[in-house]
Every structure is written in C-alpha cells, then in structure tokens.
Amino acid sequence: WITDQLSTLWQPFLLGSVVCGVLLGALAYCLTMLYWRWWVGRQWRRRKHKSAAHSSPTDQ
C-alpha cells in the first residue's frame, strides 16, 4: 500500500521538500543576518558609551 502511494506521490513530495528547504533556508539566513546586525550595533553602542564614560574633559 505504501509503495503504491509513494510511486505516485514522490515527485510532488520531492518538489515540496525542495521548495520548503529553500524558503526556510532563506528565512533562516535573513533572520541570522538581522540578529547579527542588531548584536554588532549593540556592541558598538556599548563600546561607545563605555569609552565616553571613561574619558573626561581634563584628559584632553
């Protein structure tokens, strides 16, 4: 029974799997890039605030 069903459904199943894989891969890539940009921006802001707090007008 299963082999009879798979013999007619393997092509749409394969196509759907490839489409889902490509779409989910692209979504994961975009989300990772957005998270990375947020993380780097956060680190830059922290570093900027930390250096501004350590420097005083008398040091210059």
Residue pairs with C-beta under 8 A, 6 or more apart in sequence:
6 13
